[in-house]
Amino acid sequence: MPATTINFVRHGKVYNPDHLLYERLPDFHLSERGRRMAQATGRYIAQSPQRNTAVAVYSSPLDRTRETANEILLELNKVRAERGQEALGLLTDERIVEAGNEFRGTRIGHGEGALWKPRNLKLVRNLRTPSWGESYRSIAARVQDFALEKVHEYPGEQIVVVTHESPIWSYRHMLETGHPEHNMLLRKTALASVTSITYDSETGKVLSITYADPAKHID
């Protein structure tokens, strides 16, 4: 039975001295620490006998995910070169972009943040839908559409997909519980972490879900 594994990677830490919710805004890049996190995850993938056979690397179109993916590609392509294989390039897909959020471009929990302004209270009335932007159901649906397409496109292969916390966790929560709604405070998707989901390549049925945090030691 051929199995396809999609290794969902969250991007590394972003340089954000003003503590803004950057959501889908351009020009939010990895910090120096974030780059080292991405490099650590790249080494983790390159040193894994299974994951380093990946035949494609995807990311969302945003700066921080593309930069994380490029660090992973550097490590992965070293292994491919040793095998005499051609280097992989980066592919992007809108379906794995960050969730839409009505607080974009504002401060949330620092000082007089937008979260505490009376006019915004309606946006936080429901933590499980959520009420401040794109629904978890919508997020999970688009990630699932992407994932099942790639399962059939790459039967029996490994691929790497660099995306964001909300898409990874909403989709994982749907697979594990039957619904994507969740408490965002209980997510388990660290920066530069790897959530690996293995599918039956023919049916798309999920066979296993594993999680690793290769960059947790990065200061």
SELUMNU-498783 format. One record per residue (C-alpha): x, y, z. Coordinates in steps of 0.25 Angstrom, whole numbers, padded with zeros to 4 digits, always signed. Example, Ala and Ser with C-alpha at 12.3 -4.5 7.8 and 13.67 -1.06 7.14 Angstrom:
+0049-0018+0031 +0055-0004+0029 
***
This chain:
+0000+0000+0000 +0007+0013-0004 +0007+0024+0006 +0009+0039+0004 +0015+0047+0015 +0013+0062+0016 +0022+0069+0026 +0015+0082+0030 +0025+0092+0035 +0022+0105+0043 +0031+0117+0039 +0042+0122+0048 +0041+0134+0057 +0038+0147+0050 +0045+0161+0052 +0034+0169+0058 +0039+0180+0068 +0025+0187+0068 +0018+0174+0072 +0008+0176+0061 -0002+0165+0056 +0005+0163+0042 -0005+0153+0037 -0004+0153+0022 +0003+0167+0021 +0016+0167+0012 +0030+0170+0017 +0030+0163+0030 +0043+0154+0030 +0050+0144+0038 +0058+0150+0050 +0072+0145+0052 +0067+0135+0062 +0056+0131+0052 +0066+0128+0042 +0074+0119+0051 +0061+0112+0055 +0058+0109+0040 +0073+0104+0038 +0071+0095+0050 +0058+0089+0044 +0065+0088+0031 +0076+0080+0037 +0066+0071+0044 +0059+0068+0031 +0072+0066+0023 +0077+0056+0034 +0064+0048+0034 +0065+0036+0024 +0050+0037+0021 +0048+0052+0020 +0061+0055+0012 +0055+0047+0001 +0045+0058-0001 +0042+0061-0016 +0035+0075-0014 +0035+0087-0005 +0023+0096-0004 +0021+0109+0004 +0010+0119+0005 +0013+0132-0003 +0017+0140+0009 +0031+0145+0012 +0033+0137+0025 +0029+0124+0020 +0037+0125+0007 +0049+0129+0015 +0047+0117+0024 +0045+0108+0012 +0058+0113+0005 +0066+0110+0018 +0060+0096+0017 +0063+0094+0003 +0078+0098+0005 +0080+0086+0014 +0071+0077+0006 +0078+0080-0007 +0092+0077-0001 +0087+0063+0002 +0081+0062-0012 +0094+0067-0018 +0101+0055-0011 +0092+0046-0018 +0094+0052-0031 +0080+0057-0031 +0075+0070-0037 +0072+0082-0027 +0058+0084-0023 +0052+0098-0025 +0041+0105-0017 +0027+0104-0020 +0016+0113-0014 +0001+0111-0012 -0010+0121-0008 -0018+0110-0001 -0007+0109+0011 -0007+0124+0013 -0009+0130+0027 -0023+0131+0032 -0030+0145+0030 -0031+0153+0042 -0039+0166+0045 -0028+0170+0055 -0017+0171+0044 -0007+0182+0045 -0011+0185+0059 -0005+0182+0073 -0012+0171+0081 -0006+0169+0095 +0004+0180+0096 +0001+0193+0103 -0012+0199+0099 -0015+0188+0089 -0026+0187+0079 -0032+0175+0087 -0036+0184+0098 -0043+0195+0090 -0058+0194+0092 -0061+0195+0077 -0053+0182+0075 -0060+0174+0086 -0070+0168+0076 -0058+0162+0069 -0054+0153+0081 -0068+0148+0085 -0065+0134+0080 -0052+0128+0082 -0056+0115+0075 -0061+0120+0062 -0054+0129+0062 -0061+0142+0062 -0049+0151+0058 -0047+0146+0044 -0047+0134+0034 -0054+0122+0041 -0046+0110+0045 -0055+0102+0036 -0051+0110+0024 -0036+0109+0027 -0037+0094+0029 -0045+0092+0016 -0035+0099+0008 -0023+0092+0014 -0030+0078+0012 -0033+0082-0002 -0018+0084-0004 -0013+0072+0004 -0022+0062-0003 -0018+0068-0017 -0003+0066-0013 -0006+0052-0008 -0010+0047-0021 +0000+0056-0029 +0012+0049-0021 +0008+0035-0018 +0017+0028-0009 +0026+0040-0007 +0030+0050+0004 +0027+0065+0002 +0030+0078+0011 +0020+0089+0013 +0023+0101+0020 +0011+0109+0025 +0006+0115+0038 +0000+0111+0051 -0015+0113+0049 -0015+0105+0036 -0007+0094+0042 -0014+0092+0055 -0028+0095+0049 -0026+0084+0039 -0020+0074+0049 -0031+0077+0059 -0041+0073+0048 -0034+0060+0045 -0033+0056+0060 -0046+0061+0065 -0055+0062+0053 -0057+0077+0054 -0047+0088+0052 -0052+0098+0063 -0043+0099+0075 -0037+0107+0086 -0025+0115+0080 -0019+0115+0094 -0017+0100+0093 -0010+0098+0080 +0003+0090+0079 +0010+0096+0067 +0023+0102+0071 +0031+0111+0062 +0038+0103+0052 +0032+0090+0057 +0028+0079+0048 +0015+0072+0047 +0016+0060+0038 +0003+0054+0033 +0004+0040+0026 -0008+0036+0016 -0012+0024+0008 -0008+0029-0006 -0020+0023-0012 -0031+0026-0003 -0026+0039+0004 -0029+0032+0018 -0020+0037+0029 -0010+0026+0034 -0002+0034+0045 +0001+0048+0050 +0014+0051+0057 +0020+0064+0063 +0034+0069+0065 +0040+0082+0070 +0054+0082+0064 +0057+0097+0067 +0053+0097+0082 +0067+0098+0086 +0070+0111+0078 +0072+0123+0087 
***
